[in-house]
């Protein structure tokens, strides 16, 4: 049976909420977001002819005219909200249900979850676009980008000992 162990950090379901955790959240989010942006804007166009443009999705979801505001919202979600989701949802689920799962697979699973959230929940259910954008090449580039993001968050969190 899984408990809220406080004796060993690797066995706790949830991290202690401390200033150090806030630093970890921001560092994990910034690291992952920088790698996401490199993938989305520099590498993806080589493979599919154009960049990933999550700000366009944010504009569709919220009905925004401002591209800058949409970019800012996407950055805030990536830098703050998604690492919090990893620490308080994804990793606790992994520790409770699959405690022996390697960190890399946890990060990959988190990234796939983010991809499903972005391209099914937000793009399809909320913005009304085709599910997973109709599985066009950008869909798969987005999957790779989200997996890179998820693995990066997991690695930074582990490195910081959170």
C-alpha positions as CSV (number, residue, x, y, z in Angstrom):
1,X,0.0,0.0,0.0
2,X,1.3,3.4,-0.9
3,X,1.5,6.0,1.8
4,X,2.6,9.6,2.2
5,X,6.0,8.6,3.4
6,X,8.1,11.4,4.9
7,X,11.2,9.3,5.5
8,X,12.7,9.3,2.0
9,X,12.2,12.0,-0.7
10,X,12.1,9.4,-3.5
11,X,9.1,7.7,-1.8
12,X,7.0,10.7,-1.0
13,X,4.0,11.2,-3.2
14,X,4.1,14.9,-3.0
15,X,7.0,17.3,-2.5
16,X,7.2,19.6,0.5
17,X,6.1,23.1,-0.5
18,X,9.1,25.3,0.1
19,X,10.9,28.2,-1.5
20,X,13.4,25.6,-3.0
21,X,10.5,23.9,-4.7
22,X,9.4,27.2,-6.3
23,X,13.0,27.5,-7.6
24,X,12.8,24.0,-8.9
25,X,9.5,24.6,-10.6
26,X,10.8,27.7,-12.4
27,X,14.2,26.0,-13.4
28,X,12.5,22.9,-14.7
29,X,9.9,25.0,-16.6
30,X,12.5,27.3,-18.1
31,X,14.8,24.5,-19.1
32,X,12.0,22.5,-20.7
33,X,10.5,25.6,-22.4
34,X,13.9,26.6,-23.9
35,X,14.3,23.1,-25.3
36,X,10.7,23.1,-26.5
37,X,11.2,26.4,-28.3
38,X,14.5,25.2,-30.0
39,X,12.6,22.1,-31.2
40,X,9.4,24.0,-32.2
41,X,11.0,27.0,-34.0
42,X,14.4,25.8,-35.2
43,X,14.3,22.0,-35.8
44,X,10.6,21.3,-36.6
45,X,10.6,23.5,-39.7
46,X,13.4,21.4,-41.2
47,X,11.3,18.3,-41.0
48,X,7.8,19.6,-41.7
49,X,8.3,22.9,-43.5
50,X,7.0,25.2,-40.7
51,X,7.3,25.8,-36.9
52,X,5.0,24.6,-34.2
53,X,2.9,27.6,-33.2
54,X,1.2,27.0,-29.9
55,X,0.4,30.7,-29.5
56,X,-2.0,30.2,-32.4
57,X,-3.8,27.5,-30.4
58,X,-3.9,29.8,-27.4
59,X,-5.4,32.5,-29.5
60,X,-8.1,30.1,-30.8
61,X,-8.9,28.8,-27.3
62,X,-9.2,32.3,-25.7
63,X,-10.2,34.3,-28.7
64,X,-7.2,36.6,-28.3
65,X,-6.0,39.0,-31.0
66,X,-2.7,39.6,-29.4
67,X,0.0,37.2,-30.5
68,X,2.3,38.6,-27.7
69,X,-0.3,37.8,-25.0
70,X,-0.8,34.3,-26.4
71,X,3.0,33.7,-26.4
72,X,3.1,35.0,-22.8
73,X,0.3,32.7,-21.7
74,X,1.9,29.7,-23.4
75,X,5.3,30.5,-21.7
76,X,3.7,30.9,-18.3
77,X,1.9,27.6,-18.6
78,X,5.1,25.9,-19.6
79,X,7.3,27.5,-17.0
80,X,5.0,27.3,-14.1
81,X,1.8,25.3,-14.5
82,X,3.2,22.2,-16.3
83,X,6.1,21.6,-13.8
84,X,3.5,21.9,-11.0
85,X,1.4,19.3,-12.8
86,X,4.4,17.0,-13.0
87,X,5.2,17.4,-9.3
88,X,1.6,17.2,-7.9
89,X,-0.2,15.0,-10.5
90,X,2.0,13.0,-12.9
91,X,4.8,12.0,-10.5
92,X,2.5,11.1,-7.6
93,X,0.4,8.9,-9.9
94,X,3.6,7.2,-11.1
95,X,4.8,6.7,-7.6
96,X,1.5,5.3,-6.4
97,X,0.7,3.1,-9.4
98,X,4.1,2.2,-10.9
99,X,6.7,2.9,-8.3
100,X,9.4,1.1,-10.1
101,X,9.0,3.0,-13.4
102,X,12.3,4.6,-14.5
103,X,12.5,8.3,-14.5
104,X,12.9,8.5,-18.3
105,X,9.6,6.6,-18.8
106,X,7.9,8.9,-16.3
107,X,9.1,11.9,-18.2
108,X,8.0,10.4,-21.5
109,X,4.6,9.6,-20.1
110,X,4.2,13.1,-18.7
111,X,5.1,14.5,-22.2
112,X,2.6,12.3,-23.9
113,X,0.0,13.4,-21.4
114,X,0.8,17.1,-22.2
115,X,0.5,16.3,-25.9
116,X,-2.9,14.7,-25.4
117,X,-4.0,17.7,-23.3
118,X,-2.8,20.2,-25.9
119,X,-4.0,18.6,-29.1
120,X,-7.1,16.8,-27.9
121,X,-8.5,18.7,-24.9
122,X,-7.4,22.2,-25.8
123,X,-7.3,22.1,-29.7
124,X,-10.2,19.7,-30.2
125,X,-12.6,19.9,-27.3
126,X,-12.2,23.6,-26.6
127,X,-11.0,25.3,-29.8
128,X,-13.0,23.0,-32.1
129,X,-10.1,22.0,-34.3
130,X,-9.8,18.4,-35.6
131,X,-8.7,15.9,-32.9
132,X,-4.9,15.9,-32.9
133,X,-5.1,18.3,-35.8
134,X,-6.0,15.4,-38.0
135,X,-2.6,13.7,-37.4
136,X,-0.7,15.9,-39.8
137,X,3.1,16.1,-39.7
138,X,2.9,18.9,-37.1
139,X,1.0,16.6,-34.8
140,X,4.0,14.2,-34.6
141,X,6.5,17.1,-34.3
142,X,4.3,18.3,-31.4
143,X,4.5,14.9,-29.8
144,X,8.3,14.9,-29.9
145,X,8.4,18.4,-28.5
146,X,6.1,17.5,-25.6
147,X,8.2,14.4,-24.8
148,X,11.3,16.5,-24.8
149,X,9.5,18.9,-22.5
150,X,8.3,16.1,-20.2
151,X,11.7,14.4,-19.9
152,X,13.4,17.7,-19.3
153,X,11.1,18.6,-16.4
154,X,11.6,15.1,-14.9
155,X,15.4,15.3,-15.2
156,X,15.6,18.8,-13.7
157,X,13.3,17.9,-10.8
158,X,15.3,14.8,-10.1
159,X,18.6,16.8,-10.3
160,X,17.3,19.4,-7.9
161,X,16.2,16.7,-5.4
162,X,12.6,17.8,-5.3
